[in-house]
């Protein structure tokens, strides 16, 4: 058998790009989003009329191991998920991602996902050597708007299932948003953290709790149980302006 050898005349970009994904419409379900990752962490990228949406996942985040006695039905346990991230591009104004005005492209050769809408465009990649997503937002609208980046828990802040606990906490560190979650059952332990930062623009973290996110959510209460939906997310408000802003996760 002859060994396959790359032809010197082969255009690798052209060859690899034959498998690119091109969407000229929005997707109806998150499962239809553009896949992006580096082998350890990944996400599908999809849209709402006003936002880019991500679910940050890691291959080594498991809520429990094989010794669990808390999840009698295997389909009721969970793994991989670290947090939801929404990049909301519309505060007051027209939607930017419509079914007829959107263009989505996953470039396999460049390992980037590009989504263009009405007056805005985004490029995203997953760093190969680090657990980092980078998203560059271009706002070309005549009147640029505040960009609200929302970091959201996957479930209520405290979930106890028999002997198993899943605890999530939102906090601010050096102007960055942090979502930390940990899972415990007996001597089993697993934890993850998602950190969101912005470069190229000024930004301010906001949260609708008593301390505005300046303390870990719930840490100052007698009961740590959190029931308010708006306390399951934190916002990083990015100063409006033309040009590019980088979002790093």
ChimeraX commands (.cxc) that place a marker at each C-alpha (Angstrom):
marker #1 position 0.00,0.00,0.00 radius 0.5
marker #1 position 1.36,3.39,-0.97 radius 0.5
marker #1 position 1.67,5.98,1.75 radius 0.5
marker #1 position -0.49,9.02,1.16 radius 0.5
marker #1 position 1.73,12.04,0.61 radius 0.5
marker #1 position 0.56,15.64,0.42 radius 0.5
marker #1 position 1.06,17.00,-3.07 radius 0.5
marker #1 position 3.33,20.05,-3.22 radius 0.5
marker #1 position 0.77,21.68,-5.46 radius 0.5
marker #1 position -2.16,21.04,-3.10 radius 0.5
marker #1 position -3.89,24.14,-1.78 radius 0.5
marker #1 position -4.58,23.09,1.80 radius 0.5
marker #1 position -6.89,26.02,2.56 radius 0.5
marker #1 position -9.03,25.18,-0.45 radius 0.5
marker #1 position -8.95,21.46,0.36 radius 0.5
marker #1 position -9.89,21.80,4.04 radius 0.5
marker #1 position -12.44,24.55,3.42 radius 0.5
marker #1 position -14.60,22.15,1.46 radius 0.5
marker #1 position -15.97,21.01,4.83 radius 0.5
marker #1 position -16.79,24.55,6.08 radius 0.5
marker #1 position -20.26,25.30,7.38 radius 0.5
marker #1 position -22.22,28.15,5.76 radius 0.5
marker #1 position -25.58,29.19,7.24 radius 0.5
marker #1 position -27.69,31.87,5.56 radius 0.5
marker #1 position -30.47,31.61,8.12 radius 0.5
marker #1 position -30.81,31.53,11.90 radius 0.5
marker #1 position -31.01,28.12,13.58 radius 0.5
marker #1 position -34.18,27.09,15.39 radius 0.5
marker #1 position -32.41,25.14,18.15 radius 0.5
marker #1 position -29.14,25.62,20.00 radius 0.5
marker #1 position -28.01,22.19,18.78 radius 0.5
marker #1 position -27.84,23.65,15.28 radius 0.5
marker #1 position -25.25,26.29,16.24 radius 0.5
marker #1 position -21.68,26.55,14.98 radius 0.5
marker #1 position -19.34,24.21,16.94 radius 0.5
marker #1 position -16.12,25.65,18.35 radius 0.5
marker #1 position -13.55,24.12,20.70 radius 0.5
marker #1 position -10.01,22.91,21.31 radius 0.5
marker #1 position -10.50,19.33,22.50 radius 0.5
marker #1 position -10.86,20.25,26.20 radius 0.5
marker #1 position -13.43,23.02,26.14 radius 0.5
marker #1 position -16.06,23.88,23.57 radius 0.5
marker #1 position -19.39,25.47,22.79 radius 0.5
marker #1 position -22.03,25.74,20.16 radius 0.5
marker #1 position -22.63,29.33,19.03 radius 0.5
marker #1 position -26.14,30.35,18.08 radius 0.5
marker #1 position -28.20,33.53,18.05 radius 0.5
marker #1 position -31.37,35.16,19.24 radius 0.5
marker #1 position -32.61,38.24,17.35 radius 0.5
marker #1 position -30.43,40.47,19.56 radius 0.5
marker #1 position -27.63,38.28,20.96 radius 0.5
marker #1 position -24.89,35.73,20.45 radius 0.5
marker #1 position -25.33,32.74,22.75 radius 0.5
marker #1 position -22.85,30.20,24.14 radius 0.5
marker #1 position -22.83,27.29,26.56 radius 0.5
marker #1 position -19.28,26.84,27.88 radius 0.5
marker #1 position -18.42,23.15,28.32 radius 0.5
marker #1 position -15.36,21.17,29.43 radius 0.5
marker #1 position -14.68,17.51,28.76 radius 0.5
marker #1 position -13.51,16.85,32.34 radius 0.5
marker #1 position -16.38,18.44,34.31 radius 0.5
marker #1 position -18.56,15.70,35.85 radius 0.5
marker #1 position -21.16,16.23,38.54 radius 0.5
marker #1 position -20.57,12.73,39.93 radius 0.5
marker #1 position -18.62,9.53,39.38 radius 0.5
marker #1 position -19.62,5.88,39.02 radius 0.5
marker #1 position -20.08,5.46,42.79 radius 0.5
marker #1 position -23.02,7.84,42.99 radius 0.5
marker #1 position -26.16,6.69,44.79 radius 0.5
marker #1 position -27.99,9.97,44.24 radius 0.5
marker #1 position -28.92,9.60,40.57 radius 0.5
marker #1 position -30.88,6.38,40.22 radius 0.5
marker #1 position -31.84,7.23,36.66 radius 0.5
marker #1 position -28.72,7.78,34.59 radius 0.5
marker #1 position -30.34,10.35,32.34 radius 0.5
marker #1 position -30.97,12.56,35.38 radius 0.5
marker #1 position -27.31,13.30,36.15 radius 0.5
marker #1 position -25.26,15.94,34.33 radius 0.5
marker #1 position -21.78,16.72,33.09 radius 0.5
marker #1 position -19.60,19.02,30.96 radius 0.5
marker #1 position -21.58,22.27,31.39 radius 0.5
marker #1 position -19.82,25.25,33.05 radius 0.5
marker #1 position -22.08,28.20,32.27 radius 0.5
marker #1 position -24.18,30.13,29.78 radius 0.5
marker #1 position -22.82,33.29,28.12 radius 0.5
marker #1 position -25.01,35.72,26.17 radius 0.5
marker #1 position -23.54,38.69,24.31 radius 0.5
marker #1 position -26.53,41.00,23.95 radius 0.5
marker #1 position -25.94,43.60,21.24 radius 0.5
marker #1 position -29.26,45.46,21.43 radius 0.5
marker #1 position -30.41,47.58,24.35 radius 0.5
marker #1 position -32.99,49.73,22.64 radius 0.5
marker #1 position -33.30,49.49,18.87 radius 0.5
marker #1 position -33.74,47.13,15.97 radius 0.5
marker #1 position -32.79,43.47,16.07 radius 0.5
marker #1 position -29.44,42.62,14.48 radius 0.5
marker #1 position -29.85,38.91,13.69 radius 0.5
marker #1 position -32.84,38.24,11.45 radius 0.5
marker #1 position -33.49,35.09,9.47 radius 0.5
marker #1 position -32.95,36.86,6.15 radius 0.5
marker #1 position -30.11,39.18,7.16 radius 0.5
marker #1 position -27.70,36.81,8.93 radius 0.5
marker #1 position -24.57,35.16,7.53 radius 0.5
marker #1 position -22.79,32.46,9.54 radius 0.5
marker #1 position -19.54,30.73,8.59 radius 0.5
marker #1 position -17.39,28.13,10.35 radius 0.5
marker #1 position -13.90,28.09,8.81 radius 0.5
marker #1 position -12.16,24.79,9.52 radius 0.5
marker #1 position -8.81,25.97,8.15 radius 0.5
marker #1 position -8.75,29.14,10.29 radius 0.5
marker #1 position -10.65,27.50,13.18 radius 0.5
marker #1 position -12.93,30.54,13.50 radius 0.5
marker #1 position -16.66,31.11,13.57 radius 0.5
marker #1 position -17.99,34.29,11.97 radius 0.5
marker #1 position -21.51,35.68,12.32 radius 0.5
marker #1 position -22.60,38.86,10.53 radius 0.5
marker #1 position -25.89,40.63,11.10 radius 0.5
marker #1 position -27.36,44.08,10.54 radius 0.5
marker #1 position -24.64,46.58,11.46 radius 0.5
marker #1 position -22.68,44.14,13.64 radius 0.5
marker #1 position -20.32,41.23,13.08 radius 0.5
marker #1 position -18.55,38.78,15.37 radius 0.5
marker #1 position -15.58,36.44,15.07 radius 0.5
marker #1 position -14.89,33.71,17.63 radius 0.5
marker #1 position -12.11,31.19,18.18 radius 0.5
marker #1 position -10.91,28.75,20.84 radius 0.5
marker #1 position -7.22,29.02,21.73 radius 0.5
marker #1 position -5.39,25.75,21.07 radius 0.5
marker #1 position -2.93,25.99,23.96 radius 0.5
marker #1 position -5.14,27.58,26.61 radius 0.5
marker #1 position -8.70,27.19,27.83 radius 0.5
marker #1 position -9.78,30.51,26.35 radius 0.5
marker #1 position -12.48,31.63,23.96 radius 0.5
marker #1 position -11.92,34.94,22.17 radius 0.5
marker #1 position -14.81,36.87,20.59 radius 0.5
marker #1 position -14.26,40.05,18.61 radius 0.5
marker #1 position -17.32,42.25,18.14 radius 0.5
marker #1 position -17.46,44.85,15.35 radius 0.5
marker #1 position -20.18,47.46,15.83 radius 0.5
marker #1 position -20.74,49.41,12.61 radius 0.5
marker #1 position -24.17,50.81,13.46 radius 0.5
marker #1 position -24.66,54.58,13.06 radius 0.5
marker #1 position -25.56,54.73,16.76 radius 0.5
marker #1 position -23.56,52.04,18.61 radius 0.5
marker #1 position -25.21,50.58,21.69 radius 0.5
marker #1 position -24.08,49.23,25.03 radius 0.5
marker #1 position -23.07,45.57,24.79 radius 0.5
marker #1 position -24.33,43.52,27.74 radius 0.5
marker #1 position -22.40,40.30,28.33 radius 0.5
marker #1 position -24.39,38.01,30.60 radius 0.5
marker #1 position -22.81,35.15,32.54 radius 0.5
marker #1 position -25.49,32.77,33.79 radius 0.5
marker #1 position -25.71,29.71,35.98 radius 0.5
marker #1 position -26.88,26.46,34.42 radius 0.5
marker #1 position -29.15,25.69,37.36 radius 0.5
marker #1 position -30.29,27.30,40.64 radius 0.5
marker #1 position -27.41,28.30,42.92 radius 0.5
marker #1 position -27.85,25.33,45.24 radius 0.5
marker #1 position -29.26,21.98,44.15 radius 0.5
marker #1 position -29.25,19.03,46.55 radius 0.5
marker #1 position -30.12,15.58,45.20 radius 0.5
marker #1 position -30.02,13.01,48.01 radius 0.5
marker #1 position -26.32,12.96,49.00 radius 0.5
marker #1 position -25.18,15.09,46.07 radius 0.5
marker #1 position -24.83,18.88,46.05 radius 0.5
marker #1 position -24.26,21.27,43.17 radius 0.5
marker #1 position -23.36,24.80,44.26 radius 0.5
marker #1 position -22.80,27.78,41.95 radius 0.5
marker #1 position -21.46,31.22,42.89 radius 0.5
marker #1 position -21.17,34.48,40.94 radius 0.5
marker #1 position -18.55,37.04,41.94 radius 0.5
marker #1 position -16.38,39.92,40.70 radius 0.5
marker #1 position -12.58,39.68,40.53 radius 0.5
marker #1 position -10.52,42.65,39.26 radius 0.5
marker #1 position -13.36,43.92,37.10 radius 0.5
marker #1 position -14.05,40.47,35.63 radius 0.5
marker #1 position -17.12,38.26,36.05 radius 0.5
marker #1 position -16.57,34.84,37.61 radius 0.5
marker #1 position -18.94,31.88,37.78 radius 0.5
marker #1 position -17.67,29.10,40.03 radius 0.5
marker #1 position -19.48,25.79,40.45 radius 0.5
marker #1 position -18.61,22.75,42.54 radius 0.5
marker #1 position -20.05,19.27,42.88 radius 0.5
marker #1 position -19.74,17.05,45.96 radius 0.5
marker #1 position -20.92,13.60,46.96 radius 0.5
marker #1 position -19.06,11.77,49.70 radius 0.5
marker #1 position -15.38,12.12,48.90 radius 0.5
marker #1 position -16.06,13.00,45.25 radius 0.5
marker #1 position -15.31,16.59,44.25 radius 0.5
marker #1 position -15.26,18.46,40.94 radius 0.5
marker #1 position -15.24,22.20,40.24 radius 0.5
marker #1 position -15.13,24.61,37.32 radius 0.5
marker #1 position -14.82,28.35,36.78 radius 0.5
marker #1 position -15.78,30.64,33.92 radius 0.5
marker #1 position -14.19,34.11,33.83 radius 0.5
marker #1 position -15.29,36.89,31.44 radius 0.5
marker #1 position -13.16,39.92,30.60 radius 0.5
marker #1 position -13.24,42.66,27.94 radius 0.5
marker #1 position -10.37,44.45,26.21 radius 0.5
marker #1 position -10.53,47.44,23.91 radius 0.5
marker #1 position -13.43,49.12,25.75 radius 0.5
marker #1 position -14.31,50.24,29.24 radius 0.5
marker #1 position -16.75,47.92,31.00 radius 0.5
marker #1 position -18.65,47.74,34.28 radius 0.5
marker #1 position -19.98,44.65,36.07 radius 0.5
marker #1 position -23.61,44.83,37.21 radius 0.5
marker #1 position -25.78,42.49,39.25 radius 0.5
marker #1 position -29.24,42.84,40.77 radius 0.5
marker #1 position -28.57,41.81,44.35 radius 0.5
marker #1 position -28.08,43.74,47.59 radius 0.5
marker #1 position -24.38,44.38,47.01 radius 0.5
marker #1 position -24.41,44.65,43.22 radius 0.5
marker #1 position -22.17,41.60,42.95 radius 0.5
marker #1 position -19.40,43.11,45.08 radius 0.5
marker #1 position -19.67,40.11,47.41 radius 0.5
marker #1 position -20.18,36.47,46.38 radius 0.5
marker #1 position -23.90,36.05,45.87 radius 0.5
marker #1 position -25.61,34.80,49.00 radius 0.5
marker #1 position -22.46,34.84,51.18 radius 0.5
marker #1 position -23.89,37.55,53.45 radius 0.5
marker #1 position -27.26,35.87,54.09 radius 0.5
marker #1 position -28.28,33.59,56.95 radius 0.5
marker #1 position -29.67,31.19,54.36 radius 0.5
marker #1 position -27.56,30.62,51.25 radius 0.5
marker #1 position -30.52,29.35,49.26 radius 0.5
marker #1 position -31.12,31.71,46.36 radius 0.5
marker #1 position -34.49,31.84,44.68 radius 0.5
marker #1 position -34.44,35.03,42.65 radius 0.5
marker #1 position -33.95,34.44,38.89 radius 0.5
marker #1 position -32.04,37.70,38.42 radius 0.5
marker #1 position -29.45,36.47,40.94 radius 0.5
marker #1 position -28.50,33.60,38.64 radius 0.5
marker #1 position -26.76,35.94,36.20 radius 0.5
marker #1 position -24.26,38.79,36.14 radius 0.5
marker #1 position -23.81,41.45,33.44 radius 0.5
marker #1 position -20.66,43.07,32.09 radius 0.5
marker #1 position -21.79,46.32,30.46 radius 0.5
marker #1 position -19.43,47.42,27.69 radius 0.5
marker #1 position -19.09,51.05,26.67 radius 0.5
marker #1 position -20.68,51.72,23.25 radius 0.5
marker #1 position -18.49,52.72,20.34 radius 0.5
marker #1 position -17.62,51.97,16.73 radius 0.5
marker #1 position -14.89,49.48,15.96 radius 0.5
marker #1 position -13.90,46.25,17.68 radius 0.5
marker #1 position -14.15,45.00,21.26 radius 0.5
marker #1 position -12.67,41.71,22.48 radius 0.5
marker #1 position -14.52,39.39,24.85 radius 0.5
marker #1 position -12.40,36.69,26.53 radius 0.5
marker #1 position -13.74,33.69,28.42 radius 0.5
marker link #1:1,2 radius 0.2
marker link #1:2,3 radius 0.2
marker link #1:3,4 radius 0.2
marker link #1:4,5 radius 0.2
marker link #1:5,6 radius 0.2
marker link #1:6,7 radius 0.2
marker link #1:7,8 radius 0.2
marker link #1:8,9 radius 0.2
marker link #1:9,10 radius 0.2
marker link #1:10,11 radius 0.2
marker link #1:11,12 radius 0.2
marker link #1:12,13 radius 0.2
marker link #1:13,14 radius 0.2
marker link #1:14,15 radius 0.2
marker link #1:15,16 radius 0.2
marker link #1:16,17 radius 0.2
marker link #1:17,18 radius 0.2
marker link #1:18,19 radius 0.2
marker link #1:19,20 radius 0.2
marker link #1:20,21 radius 0.2
marker link #1:21,22 radius 0.2
marker link #1:22,23 radius 0.2
marker link #1:23,24 radius 0.2
marker link #1:24,25 radius 0.2
marker link #1:25,26 radius 0.2
marker link #1:26,27 radius 0.2
marker link #1:27,28 radius 0.2
marker link #1:28,29 radius 0.2
marker link #1:29,30 radius 0.2
marker link #1:30,31 radius 0.2
marker link #1:31,32 radius 0.2
marker link #1:32,33 radius 0.2
marker link #1:33,34 radius 0.2
marker link #1:34,35 radius 0.2
marker link #1:35,36 radius 0.2
marker link #1:36,37 radius 0.2
marker link #1:37,38 radius 0.2
marker link #1:38,39 radius 0.2
marker link #1:39,40 radius 0.2
marker link #1:40,41 radius 0.2
marker link #1:41,42 radius 0.2
marker link #1:42,43 radius 0.2
marker link #1:43,44 radius 0.2
marker link #1:44,45 radius 0.2
marker link #1:45,46 radius 0.2
marker link #1:46,47 radius 0.2
marker link #1:47,48 radius 0.2
marker link #1:48,49 radius 0.2
marker link #1:49,50 radius 0.2
marker link #1:50,51 radius 0.2
marker link #1:51,52 radius 0.2
marker link #1:52,53 radius 0.2
marker link #1:53,54 radius 0.2
marker link #1:54,55 radius 0.2
marker link #1:55,56 radius 0.2
marker link #1:56,57 radius 0.2
marker link #1:57,58 radius 0.2
marker link #1:58,59 radius 0.2
marker link #1:59,60 radius 0.2
marker link #1:60,61 radius 0.2
marker link #1:61,62 radius 0.2
marker link #1:62,63 radius 0.2
marker link #1:63,64 radius 0.2
marker link #1:64,65 radius 0.2
marker link #1:65,66 radius 0.2
marker link #1:66,67 radius 0.2
marker link #1:67,68 radius 0.2
marker link #1:68,69 radius 0.2
marker link #1:69,70 radius 0.2
marker link #1:70,71 radius 0.2
marker link #1:71,72 radius 0.2
marker link #1:72,73 radius 0.2
marker link #1:73,74 radius 0.2
marker link #1:74,75 radius 0.2
marker link #1:75,76 radius 0.2
marker link #1:76,77 radius 0.2
marker link #1:77,78 radius 0.2
marker link #1:78,79 radius 0.2
marker link #1:79,80 radius 0.2
marker link #1:80,81 radius 0.2
marker link #1:81,82 radius 0.2
marker link #1:82,83 radius 0.2
marker link #1:83,84 radius 0.2
marker link #1:84,85 radius 0.2
marker link #1:85,86 radius 0.2
marker link #1:86,87 radius 0.2
marker link #1:87,88 radius 0.2
marker link #1:88,89 radius 0.2
marker link #1:89,90 radius 0.2
marker link #1:90,91 radius 0.2
marker link #1:91,92 radius 0.2
marker link #1:92,93 radius 0.2
marker link #1:93,94 radius 0.2
marker link #1:94,95 radius 0.2
marker link #1:95,96 radius 0.2
marker link #1:96,97 radius 0.2
marker link #1:97,98 radius 0.2
marker link #1:98,99 radius 0.2
marker link #1:99,100 radius 0.2
marker link #1:100,101 radius 0.2
marker link #1:101,102 radius 0.2
marker link #1:102,103 radius 0.2
marker link #1:103,104 radius 0.2
marker link #1:104,105 radius 0.2
marker link #1:105,106 radius 0.2
marker link #1:106,107 radius 0.2
marker link #1:107,108 radius 0.2
marker link #1:108,109 radius 0.2
marker link #1:109,110 radius 0.2
marker link #1:110,111 radius 0.2
marker link #1:111,112 radius 0.2
marker link #1:112,113 radius 0.2
marker link #1:113,114 radius 0.2
marker link #1:114,115 radius 0.2
marker link #1:115,116 radius 0.2
marker link #1:116,117 radius 0.2
marker link #1:117,118 radius 0.2
marker link #1:118,119 radius 0.2
marker link #1:119,120 radius 0.2
marker link #1:120,121 radius 0.2
marker link #1:121,122 radius 0.2
marker link #1:122,123 radius 0.2
marker link #1:123,124 radius 0.2
marker link #1:124,125 radius 0.2
marker link #1:125,126 radius 0.2
marker link #1:126,127 radius 0.2
marker link #1:127,128 radius 0.2
marker link #1:128,129 radius 0.2
marker link #1:129,130 radius 0.2
marker link #1:130,131 radius 0.2
marker link #1:131,132 radius 0.2
marker link #1:132,133 radius 0.2
marker link #1:133,134 radius 0.2
marker link #1:134,135 radius 0.2
marker link #1:135,136 radius 0.2
marker link #1:136,137 radius 0.2
marker link #1:137,138 radius 0.2
marker link #1:138,139 radius 0.2
marker link #1:139,140 radius 0.2
marker link #1:140,141 radius 0.2
marker link #1:141,142 radius 0.2
marker link #1:142,143 radius 0.2
marker link #1:143,144 radius 0.2
marker link #1:144,145 radius 0.2
marker link #1:145,146 radius 0.2
marker link #1:146,147 radius 0.2
marker link #1:147,148 radius 0.2
marker link #1:148,149 radius 0.2
marker link #1:149,150 radius 0.2
marker link #1:150,151 radius 0.2
marker link #1:151,152 radius 0.2
marker link #1:152,153 radius 0.2
marker link #1:153,154 radius 0.2
marker link #1:154,155 radius 0.2
marker link #1:155,156 radius 0.2
marker link #1:156,157 radius 0.2
marker link #1:157,158 radius 0.2
marker link #1:158,159 radius 0.2
marker link #1:159,160 radius 0.2
marker link #1:160,161 radius 0.2
marker link #1:161,162 radius 0.2
marker link #1:162,163 radius 0.2
marker link #1:163,164 radius 0.2
marker link #1:164,165 radius 0.2
marker link #1:165,166 radius 0.2
marker link #1:166,167 radius 0.2
marker link #1:167,168 radius 0.2
marker link #1:168,169 radius 0.2
marker link #1:169,170 radius 0.2
marker link #1:170,171 radius 0.2
marker link #1:171,172 radius 0.2
marker link #1:172,173 radius 0.2
marker link #1:173,174 radius 0.2
marker link #1:174,175 radius 0.2
marker link #1:175,176 radius 0.2
marker link #1:176,177 radius 0.2
marker link #1:177,178 radius 0.2
marker link #1:178,179 radius 0.2
marker link #1:179,180 radius 0.2
marker link #1:180,181 radius 0.2
marker link #1:181,182 radius 0.2
marker link #1:182,183 radius 0.2
marker link #1:183,184 radius 0.2
marker link #1:184,185 radius 0.2
marker link #1:185,186 radius 0.2
marker link #1:186,187 radius 0.2
marker link #1:187,188 radius 0.2
marker link #1:188,189 radius 0.2
marker link #1:189,190 radius 0.2
marker link #1:190,191 radius 0.2
marker link #1:191,192 radius 0.2
marker link #1:192,193 radius 0.2
marker link #1:193,194 radius 0.2
marker link #1:194,195 radius 0.2
marker link #1:195,196 radius 0.2
marker link #1:196,197 radius 0.2
marker link #1:197,198 radius 0.2
marker link #1:198,199 radius 0.2
marker link #1:199,200 radius 0.2
marker link #1:200,201 radius 0.2
marker link #1:201,202 radius 0.2
marker link #1:202,203 radius 0.2
marker link #1:203,204 radius 0.2
marker link #1:204,205 radius 0.2
marker link #1:205,206 radius 0.2
marker link #1:206,207 radius 0.2
marker link #1:207,208 radius 0.2
marker link #1:208,209 radius 0.2
marker link #1:209,210 radius 0.2
marker link #1:210,211 radius 0.2
marker link #1:211,212 radius 0.2
marker link #1:212,213 radius 0.2
marker link #1:213,214 radius 0.2
marker link #1:214,215 radius 0.2
marker link #1:215,216 radius 0.2
marker link #1:216,217 radius 0.2
marker link #1:217,218 radius 0.2
marker link #1:218,219 radius 0.2
marker link #1:219,220 radius 0.2
marker link #1:220,221 radius 0.2
marker link #1:221,222 radius 0.2
marker link #1:222,223 radius 0.2
marker link #1:223,224 radius 0.2
marker link #1:224,225 radius 0.2
marker link #1:225,226 radius 0.2
marker link #1:226,227 radius 0.2
marker link #1:227,228 radius 0.2
marker link #1:228,229 radius 0.2
marker link #1:229,230 radius 0.2
marker link #1:230,231 radius 0.2
marker link #1:231,232 radius 0.2
marker link #1:232,233 radius 0.2
marker link #1:233,234 radius 0.2
marker link #1:234,235 radius 0.2
marker link #1:235,236 radius 0.2
marker link #1:236,237 radius 0.2
marker link #1:237,238 radius 0.2
marker link #1:238,239 radius 0.2
marker link #1:239,240 radius 0.2
marker link #1:240,241 radius 0.2
marker link #1:241,242 radius 0.2
marker link #1:242,243 radius 0.2
marker link #1:243,244 radius 0.2
marker link #1:244,245 radius 0.2
marker link #1:245,246 radius 0.2
marker link #1:246,247 radius 0.2
marker link #1:247,248 radius 0.2
marker link #1:248,249 radius 0.2
view
